[in-house]
Amino acid sequence: MKKEDGRKKNGGARKGSGRKPLLEKQVLEEIKARMKSHGATEIDVKRKDGTTERLTRAEALLDILFVEGFNNKNITAIKEYFDRIIGKAVQPLEGVKDGEPLVVDFLGEGLKRTK
């Protein structure tokens, strides 16, 4: 028995149904572009000595991280500041088993010994 919309049974593939494949990626790219633009916007920042300095929002946030880390000895703020300024430290991926180096294969073949 056919339904009014032409389907014989309930369910199954229908035109326009399902998740749009690139929608999430497109939304993320749009958010990144907005964040970049927002961070590059210049604002007036008042200093403790009463002077005003024109900085981008990103520069102002970096200043806050630096001051928080330096004045309050906040290790998390210091780490975040350096991660933003010079990038995260490279993490080496190596190991030794039974005196022989191991190679990690990220394509699914597992651990291999090198000779």
C-alpha positions as CSV (number, residue, x, y, z in Angstrom):
1,M,0.0,0.0,0.0
2,K,1.4,3.4,-1.0
3,K,1.4,6.4,1.3
4,E,0.3,9.8,0.1
5,D,3.8,10.9,-0.5
6,G,4.6,7.9,-2.8
7,R,6.5,5.7,-0.3
8,K,5.5,2.0,-0.1
9,K,6.9,1.6,3.4
10,N,7.8,3.9,6.2
11,G,11.5,4.9,6.3
12,G,14.2,4.6,3.7
13,A,16.1,7.2,1.8
14,R,14.3,10.4,0.9
15,K,15.4,13.4,-1.1
16,G,16.9,16.0,1.1
17,S,17.1,13.8,4.2
18,G,20.2,13.2,6.3
19,R,23.0,15.4,7.5
20,K,24.5,17.8,5.0
21,P,28.1,16.6,4.6
22,L,30.1,19.9,4.6
23,L,27.8,21.9,6.9
24,E,29.9,21.4,10.0
25,K,33.1,22.2,8.2
26,Q,31.6,25.2,6.7
27,V,30.3,26.5,10.0
28,L,33.7,26.0,11.6
29,E,35.4,27.9,8.9
30,E,32.9,30.7,9.3
31,I,33.5,30.8,13.1
32,K,37.3,30.9,12.6
33,A,37.0,33.8,10.1
34,R,34.8,35.7,12.6
35,M,37.3,35.0,15.4
36,K,40.2,36.2,13.3
37,S,38.4,39.4,12.4
38,H,37.2,39.9,16.0
39,G,40.8,39.5,17.4
40,A,42.2,42.0,14.9
41,T,39.7,44.7,15.9
42,E,41.5,47.6,17.6
43,I,40.4,48.8,21.0
44,D,41.5,51.4,23.5
45,V,43.2,49.9,26.5
46,K,43.6,52.0,29.7
47,R,46.9,51.5,31.5
48,K,47.3,51.8,35.3
49,D,49.3,55.0,34.8
50,G,46.2,56.6,33.1
51,T,47.5,56.5,29.6
52,T,45.5,54.9,26.8
53,E,47.0,52.6,24.2
54,R,45.4,51.3,21.0
55,L,45.8,47.5,20.7
56,T,44.1,44.7,18.9
57,R,41.9,42.6,21.1
58,A,44.4,39.7,20.7
59,E,47.3,41.9,21.8
60,A,45.2,43.0,24.8
61,L,44.5,39.4,25.8
62,L,48.2,38.6,25.5
63,D,49.0,41.5,27.8
64,I,46.5,40.2,30.3
65,L,48.0,36.7,30.2
66,F,51.5,38.2,30.7
67,V,50.6,40.4,33.6
68,E,48.6,37.6,35.3
69,G,51.5,35.2,34.9
70,F,54.2,37.6,36.0
71,N,52.5,39.4,38.8
72,N,50.5,36.6,40.3
73,K,53.0,33.8,39.4
74,N,50.1,32.0,37.6
75,I,51.8,29.1,35.8
76,T,48.8,28.3,33.7
77,A,48.7,31.9,32.4
78,I,52.5,31.8,31.7
79,K,52.2,28.5,29.8
80,E,49.3,29.9,27.8
81,Y,51.2,33.1,27.0
82,F,54.2,31.2,25.7
83,D,52.0,28.8,23.7
84,R,50.5,31.7,21.9
85,I,53.7,33.6,21.4
86,I,56.2,30.9,20.4
87,G,53.9,27.9,19.8
88,K,53.6,24.6,21.6
89,A,56.7,22.5,22.2
90,V,57.3,19.6,19.9
91,Q,56.6,16.3,21.5
92,P,58.9,13.6,20.4
93,L,57.4,10.2,19.5
94,E,59.9,7.5,20.2
95,G,60.4,4.6,22.4
96,V,62.7,1.7,23.1
97,K,61.8,-1.9,23.8
98,D,64.3,-4.6,24.6
99,G,67.1,-2.2,23.6
100,E,65.7,-1.7,20.1
101,P,63.9,1.5,18.9
102,L,60.3,1.3,18.0
103,V,58.6,2.9,15.1
104,V,54.9,3.9,15.6
105,D,52.9,3.5,12.4
106,F,49.9,5.8,12.5
107,L,48.3,4.1,9.4
108,G,47.0,1.1,11.3
109,E,49.8,-1.4,11.1
110,G,50.8,-1.1,14.7
111,L,54.2,-1.1,16.3
112,K,57.2,-2.3,14.4
113,R,60.8,-2.8,15.4
114,T,63.5,-1.2,13.3
115,K,66.9,-2.8,12.7
